[in-house]
Amino acid sequence: MRLILCLTALLGLSGCGVVALPFRVTGDVVRAVPIVGEPVGAPIHAVGDVID
């Protein structure tokens, strides 16, 4: 129980970057797709910006 409590506290202290990272990575990966990547990846990456 202590381990779970400590991990939860560390996750809360680490900031919003941990939450925004999956959106940023997904947006970058989708942007690599030719033709449709930029219009689809830009809003996903923007969500990461809003979270930060």
PQR file with spaces between the fields and no chain letter, atoms N, CA, C, O and H, PARSE charges and radii, in Angstrom:
ATOM       1  N    MET     1       0.824   -1.185    0.000 -0.4000 1.5000
ATOM       2  CA   MET     1       0.000    0.000    0.000 -0.0000 2.0000
ATOM       3  C    MET     1       0.874    1.256    0.000  0.5500 1.7000
ATOM       4  O    MET     1       0.547    2.249   -0.651 -0.5500 1.4000
ATOM       5  N    ARG     2       1.970    1.205    0.723 -0.4000 1.5000
ATOM       6  CA   ARG     2       2.871    2.372    0.757 -0.0000 2.0000
ATOM       7  C    ARG     2       3.470    2.650   -0.610  0.5500 1.7000
ATOM       8  O    ARG     2       3.624    3.803   -1.013 -0.5500 1.4000
ATOM       9  H    ARG     2       2.236    0.399    1.252  0.4000 1.0000
ATOM      10  N    LEU     3       3.808    1.574   -1.321 -0.4000 1.5000
ATOM      11  CA   LEU     3       4.406    1.741   -2.647 -0.0000 2.0000
ATOM      12  C    LEU     3       3.427    2.430   -3.589  0.5500 1.7000
ATOM      13  O    LEU     3       3.817    3.332   -4.332 -0.5500 1.4000
ATOM      14  H    LEU     3       3.683    0.638   -0.993  0.4000 1.0000
ATOM      15  N    ILE     4       2.181    2.025   -3.569 -0.4000 1.5000
ATOM      16  CA   ILE     4       1.171    2.643   -4.423 -0.0000 2.0000
ATOM      17  C    ILE     4       0.992    4.111   -4.063  0.5500 1.7000
ATOM      18  O    ILE     4       0.873    4.962   -4.945 -0.5500 1.4000
ATOM      19  H    ILE     4       1.864    1.293   -2.966  0.4000 1.0000
ATOM      20  N    LEU     5       0.973    4.402   -2.781 -0.4000 1.5000
ATOM      21  CA   LEU     5       0.821    5.783   -2.338 -0.0000 2.0000
ATOM      22  C    LEU     5       2.011    6.637   -2.769  0.5500 1.7000
ATOM      23  O    LEU     5       1.830    7.771   -3.211 -0.5500 1.4000
ATOM      24  H    LEU     5       1.070    3.711   -2.065  0.4000 1.0000
ATOM      25  N    CYS     6       3.215    6.107   -2.645 -0.4000 1.5000
ATOM      26  CA   CYS     6       4.419    6.852   -3.060 -0.0000 2.0000
ATOM      27  C    CYS     6       4.438    7.078   -4.569  0.5500 1.7000
ATOM      28  O    CYS     6       4.787    8.166   -5.028 -0.5500 1.4000
ATOM      29  H    CYS     6       3.362    5.185   -2.286  0.4000 1.0000
ATOM      30  N    LEU     7       4.067    6.061   -5.340 -0.4000 1.5000
ATOM      31  CA   LEU     7       4.043    6.220   -6.796 -0.0000 2.0000
ATOM      32  C    LEU     7       2.996    7.232   -7.232  0.5500 1.7000
ATOM      33  O    LEU     7       3.226    8.000   -8.167 -0.5500 1.4000
ATOM      34  H    LEU     7       3.784    5.177   -4.967  0.4000 1.0000
ATOM      35  N    THR     8       1.868    7.240   -6.576 -0.4000 1.5000
ATOM      36  CA   THR     8       0.831    8.214   -6.890 -0.0000 2.0000
ATOM      37  C    THR     8       1.307    9.630   -6.576  0.5500 1.7000
ATOM      38  O    THR     8       1.048   10.560   -7.339 -0.5500 1.4000
ATOM      39  H    THR     8       1.681    6.616   -5.817  0.4000 1.0000
ATOM      40  N    ALA     9       1.994    9.789   -5.466 -0.4000 1.5000
ATOM      41  CA   ALA     9       2.516   11.108   -5.104 -0.0000 2.0000
ATOM      42  C    ALA     9       3.574   11.565   -6.105  0.5500 1.7000
ATOM      43  O    ALA     9       3.596   12.734   -6.490 -0.5500 1.4000
ATOM      44  H    ALA     9       2.205    9.033   -4.845  0.4000 1.0000
ATOM      45  N    LEU    10       4.445   10.661   -6.527 -0.4000 1.5000
ATOM      46  CA   LEU    10       5.474   11.018   -7.502 -0.0000 2.0000
ATOM      47  C    LEU    10       4.862   11.385   -8.848  0.5500 1.7000
ATOM      48  O    LEU    10       5.331   12.302   -9.522 -0.5500 1.4000
ATOM      49  H    LEU    10       4.428    9.711   -6.214  0.4000 1.0000
ATOM      50  N    LEU    11       3.830   10.676   -9.230 -0.4000 1.5000
ATOM      51  CA   LEU    11       3.173   10.971  -10.490 -0.0000 2.0000
ATOM      52  C    LEU    11       2.515   12.345  -10.444  0.5500 1.7000
ATOM      53  O    LEU    11       2.531   13.079  -11.432 -0.5500 1.4000
ATOM      54  H    LEU    11       3.449    9.931   -8.682  0.4000 1.0000
ATOM      55  N    GLY    12       1.946   12.685   -9.315 -0.4000 1.5000
ATOM      56  CA   GLY    12       1.327   13.996   -9.166 -0.0000 2.0000
ATOM      57  C    GLY    12       2.338   15.120   -9.156  0.5500 1.7000
ATOM      58  O    GLY    12       2.038   16.227   -9.603 -0.5500 1.4000
ATOM      59  H    GLY    12       1.933   12.089   -8.512  0.4000 1.0000
ATOM      60  N    LEU    13       3.537   14.854   -8.651 -0.4000 1.5000
ATOM      61  CA   LEU    13       4.571   15.882   -8.586 -0.0000 2.0000
ATOM      62  C    LEU    13       5.332   16.054   -9.887  0.5500 1.7000
ATOM      63  O    LEU    13       6.016   17.059  -10.079 -0.5500 1.4000
ATOM      64  H    LEU    13       3.781   13.955   -8.287  0.4000 1.0000
ATOM      65  N    SER    14       5.219   15.089  -10.776 -0.4000 1.5000
ATOM      66  CA   SER    14       6.029   15.138  -11.989 -0.0000 2.0000
ATOM      67  C    SER    14       5.511   16.145  -13.006  0.5500 1.7000
ATOM      68  O    SER    14       6.221   16.455  -13.962 -0.5500 1.4000
ATOM      69  H    SER    14       4.663   14.273  -10.620  0.4000 1.0000
ATOM      70  N    GLY    15       4.332   16.653  -12.838 -0.4000 1.5000
ATOM      71  CA   GLY    15       3.829   17.694  -13.720 -0.0000 2.0000
ATOM      72  C    GLY    15       2.968   17.160  -14.839  0.5500 1.7000
ATOM      73  O    GLY    15       2.674   15.967  -14.917 -0.5500 1.4000
ATOM      74  H    GLY    15       3.755   16.401  -12.061  0.4000 1.0000
ATOM      75  N    CYS    16       2.578   18.061  -15.688 -0.4000 1.5000
ATOM      76  CA   CYS    16       1.669   17.727  -16.784 -0.0000 2.0000
ATOM      77  C    CYS    16       2.382   17.070  -17.959  0.5500 1.7000
ATOM      78  O    CYS    16       1.735   16.530  -18.855 -0.5500 1.4000
ATOM      79  H    CYS    16       2.816   19.030  -15.625  0.4000 1.0000
ATOM      80  N    GLY    17       3.695   17.113  -17.959 -0.4000 1.5000
ATOM      81  CA   GLY    17       4.450   16.537  -19.069 -0.0000 2.0000
ATOM      82  C    GLY    17       4.190   15.063  -19.251  0.5500 1.7000
ATOM      83  O    GLY    17       4.213   14.561  -20.375 -0.5500 1.4000
ATOM      84  H    GLY    17       4.221   17.552  -17.231  0.4000 1.0000
ATOM      85  N    VAL    18       3.941   14.362  -18.158 -0.4000 1.5000
ATOM      86  CA   VAL    18       3.669   12.925  -18.236 -0.0000 2.0000
ATOM      87  C    VAL    18       2.342   12.687  -18.936  0.5500 1.7000
ATOM      88  O    VAL    18       2.206   11.720  -19.687 -0.5500 1.4000
ATOM      89  H    VAL    18       3.922   14.770  -17.245  0.4000 1.0000
ATOM      90  N    VAL    19       1.380   13.535  -18.709 -0.4000 1.5000
ATOM      91  CA   VAL    19       0.064   13.387  -19.336 -0.0000 2.0000
ATOM      92  C    VAL    19       0.121   13.830  -20.797  0.5500 1.7000
ATOM      93  O    VAL    19      -0.540   13.233  -21.647 -0.5500 1.4000
ATOM      94  H    VAL    19       1.490   14.320  -18.099  0.4000 1.0000
ATOM      95  N    ALA    20       0.890   14.853  -21.094 -0.4000 1.5000
ATOM      96  CA   ALA    20       0.950   15.393  -22.450 -0.0000 2.0000
ATOM      97  C    ALA    20       1.829   14.563  -23.384  0.5500 1.7000
ATOM      98  O    ALA    20       1.666   14.635  -24.602 -0.5500 1.4000
ATOM      99  H    ALA    20       1.427   15.338  -20.404  0.4000 1.0000
ATOM     100  N    LEU    21       2.743   13.787  -22.843 -0.4000 1.5000
ATOM     101  CA   LEU    21       3.690   13.035  -23.673 -0.0000 2.0000
ATOM     102  C    LEU    21       3.011   12.104  -24.672  0.5500 1.7000
ATOM     103  O    LEU    21       3.400   12.116  -25.840 -0.5500 1.4000
ATOM     104  H    LEU    21       2.874   13.728  -21.853  0.4000 1.0000
ATOM     105  N    PRO    22       2.022   11.300  -24.291 -0.5600 1.5000
ATOM     106  CA   PRO    22       1.407   10.425  -25.300  0.2800 2.0000
ATOM     107  C    PRO    22       0.765   11.186  -26.464  0.5500 1.7000
ATOM     108  O    PRO    22       0.795   10.722  -27.604 -0.5500 1.4000
ATOM     109  N    PHE    23       0.189   12.348  -26.175 -0.4000 1.5000
ATOM     110  CA   PHE    23      -0.411   13.138  -27.248 -0.0000 2.0000
ATOM     111  C    PHE    23       0.662   13.690  -28.178  0.5500 1.7000
ATOM     112  O    PHE    23       0.482   13.704  -29.396 -0.5500 1.4000
ATOM     113  H    PHE    23       0.165   12.724  -25.249  0.4000 1.0000
ATOM     114  N    ARG    24       1.764   14.138  -27.617 -0.4000 1.5000
ATOM     115  CA   ARG    24       2.846   14.685  -28.448 -0.0000 2.0000
ATOM     116  C    ARG    24       3.480   13.606  -29.314  0.5500 1.7000
ATOM     117  O    ARG    24       3.741   13.831  -30.496 -0.5500 1.4000
ATOM     118  H    ARG    24       1.910   14.127  -26.628  0.4000 1.0000
ATOM     119  N    VAL    25       3.727   12.449  -28.738 -0.4000 1.5000
ATOM     120  CA   VAL    25       4.350   11.356  -29.494 -0.0000 2.0000
ATOM     121  C    VAL    25       3.405   10.872  -30.591  0.5500 1.7000
ATOM     122  O    VAL    25       3.827   10.661  -31.728 -0.5500 1.4000
ATOM     123  H    VAL    25       3.515   12.266  -27.778  0.4000 1.0000
ATOM     124  N    THR    26       2.134   10.696  -30.254 -0.4000 1.5000
ATOM     125  CA   THR    26       1.171   10.249  -31.261 -0.0000 2.0000
ATOM     126  C    THR    26       1.044   11.270  -32.385  0.5500 1.7000
ATOM     127  O    THR    26       0.985   10.900  -33.558 -0.5500 1.4000
ATOM     128  H    THR    26       1.791   10.866  -29.331  0.4000 1.0000
ATOM     129  N    GLY    27       1.003   12.544  -32.038 -0.4000 1.5000
ATOM     130  CA   GLY    27       0.932   13.582  -33.062 -0.0000 2.0000
ATOM     131  C    GLY    27       2.138   13.574  -33.974  0.5500 1.7000
ATOM     132  O    GLY    27       2.005   13.760  -35.184 -0.5500 1.4000
ATOM     133  H    GLY    27       1.051   12.845  -31.085  0.4000 1.0000
ATOM     134  N    ASP    28       3.319   13.360  -33.408 -0.4000 1.5000
ATOM     135  CA   ASP    28       4.539   13.309  -34.224 -0.0000 2.0000
ATOM     136  C    ASP    28       4.569   12.083  -35.122  0.5500 1.7000
ATOM     137  O    ASP    28       5.003   12.162  -36.271 -0.5500 1.4000
ATOM     138  H    ASP    28       3.428   13.209  -32.425  0.4000 1.0000
ATOM     139  N    VAL    29       4.112   10.957  -34.607 -0.4000 1.5000
ATOM     140  CA   VAL    29       4.089    9.733  -35.417 -0.0000 2.0000
ATOM     141  C    VAL    29       3.087    9.868  -36.558  0.5500 1.7000
ATOM     142  O    VAL    29       3.375    9.469  -37.687 -0.5500 1.4000
ATOM     143  H    VAL    29       3.759   10.892  -33.674  0.4000 1.0000
ATOM     144  N    VAL    30       1.918   10.426  -36.273 -0.4000 1.5000
ATOM     145  CA   VAL    30       0.907   10.592  -37.320 -0.0000 2.0000
ATOM     146  C    VAL    30       1.373   11.592  -38.367  0.5500 1.7000
ATOM     147  O    VAL    30       1.050   11.440  -39.545 -0.5500 1.4000
ATOM     148  H    VAL    30       1.685   10.750  -35.356  0.4000 1.0000
ATOM     149  N    ARG    31       2.115   12.598  -37.969 -0.4000 1.5000
ATOM     150  CA   ARG    31       2.623   13.592  -38.936 -0.0000 2.0000
ATOM     151  C    ARG    31       3.588   12.981  -39.940  0.5500 1.7000
ATOM     152  O    ARG    31       3.799   13.547  -41.012 -0.5500 1.4000
ATOM     153  H    ARG    31       2.377   12.721  -37.012  0.4000 1.0000
ATOM     154  N    ALA    32       4.174   11.843  -39.616 -0.4000 1.5000
ATOM     155  CA   ALA    32       5.114   11.196  -40.525 -0.0000 2.0000
ATOM     156  C    ALA    32       4.413   10.520  -41.698  0.5500 1.7000
ATOM     157  O    ALA    32       5.064   10.166  -42.681 -0.5500 1.4000
ATOM     158  H    ALA    32       4.003   11.383  -38.745  0.4000 1.0000
ATOM     159  N    VAL    33       3.098   10.334  -41.612 -0.4000 1.5000
ATOM     160  CA   VAL    33       2.339    9.711  -42.700 -0.0000 2.0000
ATOM     161  C    VAL    33       2.186   10.732  -43.824  0.5500 1.7000
ATOM     162  O    VAL    33       1.742   11.855  -43.582 -0.5500 1.4000
ATOM     163  H    VAL    33       2.569   10.621  -40.814  0.4000 1.0000
ATOM     164  N    PRO    34       2.548   10.355  -45.052 -0.5600 1.5000
ATOM     165  CA   PRO    34       2.429   11.303  -46.156  0.2800 2.0000
ATOM     166  C    PRO    34       0.980   11.726  -46.422  0.5500 1.7000
ATOM     167  O    PRO    34       0.050   10.948  -46.210 -0.5500 1.4000
ATOM     168  N    ILE    35       0.806   12.912  -46.869 -0.4000 1.5000
ATOM     169  CA   ILE    35      -0.434   13.563  -47.303 -0.0000 2.0000
ATOM     170  C    ILE    35      -1.393   13.827  -46.141  0.5500 1.7000
ATOM     171  O    ILE    35      -1.725   14.988  -45.901 -0.5500 1.4000
ATOM     172  H    ILE    35       1.561   13.545  -47.042  0.4000 1.0000
ATOM     173  N    VAL    36      -1.844   12.832  -45.424 -0.4000 1.5000
ATOM     174  CA   VAL    36      -2.854   13.036  -44.382 -0.0000 2.0000
ATOM     175  C    VAL    36      -2.244   13.271  -43.006  0.5500 1.7000
ATOM     176  O    VAL    36      -2.967   13.597  -42.064 -0.5500 1.4000
ATOM     177  H    VAL    36      -1.575   11.889  -45.619  0.4000 1.0000
ATOM     178  N    GLY    37      -0.956   13.118  -42.871 -0.4000 1.5000
ATOM     179  CA   GLY    37      -0.322   13.201  -41.564 -0.0000 2.0000
ATOM     180  C    GLY    37      -0.389   14.567  -40.918  0.5500 1.7000
ATOM     181  O    GLY    37      -0.667   14.677  -39.724 -0.5500 1.4000
ATOM     182  H    GLY    37      -0.368   12.854  -43.635  0.4000 1.0000
ATOM     183  N    GLU    38      -0.142   15.595  -41.681 -0.4000 1.5000
ATOM     184  CA   GLU    38      -0.117   16.944  -41.108 -0.0000 2.0000
ATOM     185  C    GLU    38      -1.490   17.407  -40.615  0.5500 1.7000
ATOM     186  O    GLU    38      -1.588   17.895  -39.489 -0.5500 1.4000
ATOM     187  H    GLU    38       0.083   15.506  -42.651  0.4000 1.0000
ATOM     188  N    PRO    39      -2.550   17.275  -41.412 -0.5600 1.5000
ATOM     189  CA   PRO    39      -3.856   17.730  -40.909  0.2800 2.0000
ATOM     190  C    PRO    39      -4.380   16.903  -39.729  0.5500 1.7000
ATOM     191  O    PRO    39      -5.112   17.425  -38.888 -0.5500 1.4000
ATOM     192  N    VAL    40      -4.018   15.641  -39.662 -0.4000 1.5000
ATOM     193  CA   VAL    40      -4.490   14.796  -38.566 -0.0000 2.0000
ATOM     194  C    VAL    40      -3.591   14.933  -37.337  0.5500 1.7000
ATOM     195  O    VAL    40      -4.075   14.914  -36.206 -0.5500 1.4000
ATOM     196  H    VAL    40      -3.423   15.218  -40.346  0.4000 1.0000
ATOM     197  N    GLY    41      -2.294   15.069  -37.557 -0.4000 1.5000
ATOM     198  CA   GLY    41      -1.345   15.120  -36.445 -0.0000 2.0000
ATOM     199  C    GLY    41      -1.316   16.452  -35.717  0.5500 1.7000
ATOM     200  O    GLY    41      -1.008   16.497  -34.526 -0.5500 1.4000
ATOM     201  H    GLY    41      -1.901   15.085  -38.477  0.4000 1.0000
ATOM     202  N    ALA    42      -1.629   17.530  -36.408 -0.4000 1.5000
ATOM     203  CA   ALA    42      -1.573   18.856  -35.784 -0.0000 2.0000
ATOM     204  C    ALA    42      -2.551   19.003  -34.617  0.5500 1.7000
ATOM     205  O    ALA    42      -2.141   19.499  -33.567 -0.5500 1.4000
ATOM     206  H    ALA    42      -1.880   17.493  -37.376  0.4000 1.0000
ATOM     207  N    PRO    43      -3.814   18.604  -34.739 -0.5600 1.5000
ATOM     208  CA   PRO    43      -4.714   18.732  -33.576  0.2800 2.0000
ATOM     209  C    PRO    43      -4.319   17.842  -32.421  0.5500 1.7000
ATOM     210  O    PRO    43      -4.475   18.224  -31.261 -0.5500 1.4000
ATOM     211  N    ILE    44      -3.808   16.658  -32.721 -0.4000 1.5000
ATOM     212  CA   ILE    44      -3.383   15.755  -31.639 -0.0000 2.0000
ATOM     213  C    ILE    44      -2.212   16.376  -30.895  0.5500 1.7000
ATOM     214  O    ILE    44      -2.167   16.342  -29.665 -0.5500 1.4000
ATOM     215  H    ILE    44      -3.681   16.348  -33.664  0.4000 1.0000
ATOM     216  N    HIS    45      -1.281   16.932  -31.620 -0.4000 1.5000
ATOM     217  CA   HIS    45      -0.121   17.589  -30.980 -0.0000 2.0000
ATOM     218  C    HIS    45      -0.578   18.832  -30.211  0.5500 1.7000
ATOM     219  O    HIS    45      -0.011   19.155  -29.167 -0.5500 1.4000
ATOM     220  H    HIS    45      -1.317   16.960  -32.619  0.4000 1.0000
ATOM     221  N    ALA    46      -1.588   19.525  -30.713 -0.4000 1.5000
ATOM     222  CA   ALA    46      -2.102   20.714  -30.032 -0.0000 2.0000
ATOM     223  C    ALA    46      -2.715   20.379  -28.679  0.5500 1.7000
ATOM     224  O    ALA    46      -2.672   21.198  -27.760 -0.5500 1.4000
ATOM     225  H    ALA    46      -2.048   19.263  -31.561  0.4000 1.0000
ATOM     226  N    VAL    47      -3.281   19.192  -28.547 -0.4000 1.5000
ATOM     227  CA   VAL    47      -3.824   18.764  -27.248 -0.0000 2.0000
ATOM     228  C    VAL    47      -2.699   18.692  -26.215  0.5500 1.7000
ATOM     229  O    VAL    47      -2.884   19.077  -25.061 -0.5500 1.4000
ATOM     230  H    VAL    47      -3.316   18.527  -29.293  0.4000 1.0000
ATOM     231  N    GLY    48      -1.537   18.199  -26.634 -0.4000 1.5000
ATOM     232  CA   GLY    48      -0.384   18.181  -25.728 -0.0000 2.0000
ATOM     233  C    GLY    48       0.038   19.570  -25.296  0.5500 1.7000
ATOM     234  O    GLY    48       0.442   19.780  -24.153 -0.5500 1.4000
ATOM     235  H    GLY    48      -1.387   17.887  -27.572  0.4000 1.0000
ATOM     236  N    ASP    49      -0.057   20.521  -26.219 -0.4000 1.5000
ATOM     237  CA   ASP    49       0.265   21.908  -25.885 -0.0000 2.0000
ATOM     238  C    ASP    49      -0.732   22.487  -24.884  0.5500 1.7000
ATOM     239  O    ASP    49      -0.351   23.220  -23.971 -0.5500 1.4000
ATOM     240  H    ASP    49      -0.385   20.350  -27.148  0.4000 1.0000
ATOM     241  N    VAL    50      -2.001   22.156  -25.061 -0.4000 1.5000
ATOM     242  CA   VAL    50      -3.033   22.675  -24.159 -0.0000 2.0000
ATOM     243  C    VAL    50      -2.864   22.088  -22.758  0.5500 1.7000
ATOM     244  O    VAL    50      -3.069   22.787  -21.766 -0.5500 1.4000
ATOM     245  H    VAL    50      -2.311   21.561  -25.803  0.4000 1.0000
ATOM     246  N    ILE    51      -2.496   20.826  -22.673 -0.4000 1.5000
ATOM     247  CA   ILE    51      -2.316   20.191  -21.369 -0.0000 2.0000
ATOM     248  C    ILE    51      -1.161   20.856  -20.615  0.5500 1.7000
ATOM     249  O    ILE    51      -1.243   21.058  -19.404 -0.5500 1.4000
ATOM     250  H    ILE    51      -2.329   20.259  -23.480  0.4000 1.0000
ATOM     251  N    ASP    52      -0.102   21.190  -21.322 -0.4000 1.5000
ATOM     252  CA   ASP    52       1.025   21.862  -20.664 -0.0000 2.0000
ATOM     253  C    ASP    52       0.632   23.260  -20.346  0.5500 1.7000
ATOM     254  O    ASP    52       1.430   24.014  -19.787 -0.5500 1.4000
ATOM     255  H    ASP    52      -0.035   21.026  -22.306  0.4000 1.0000
